[in-house]
């Protein structure tokens, strides 16, 4: 990877794994409201506010991001966020922002490009850690949503 590609990868990584995670875990209700209101431009504008430092970067990391509210067993509210196809391992195909029924503590799940092949791996992020569930599959949104529902159905730290 050249310098420009490394810079672009780091910007996308920071958006997907830092800014979006912080936004979901700190402001889940507002974030889900933005998605419910318009699904496309609103989410990009909302995230762009936190990315002002990268306005002159060689890539537009919020371009192509789509969000939609989804019904999910075990969730009071949930949204699927879809990204442009990853260019590098660890970048995201999809993320799910969830406010579970019951305790209501927001959760942030990601479907990350694996380091080899066309596989993706399901992960969960908290404010302080990243947990790879060990579940691998295709980068398909429907499969990912089923995996997240499975994680929500189990006890904390549950691995299928």
Beta strands, then each sheet from edge to edge (+ up, - down):
strand 1: 66-69
strand 2: 75-82
strand 3: 92-100
strand 4: 106-113
strand 5: 120-125
strand 6: 130-137
sheet 1: 1+ 2- 3+ 4- 5+ 6-
end
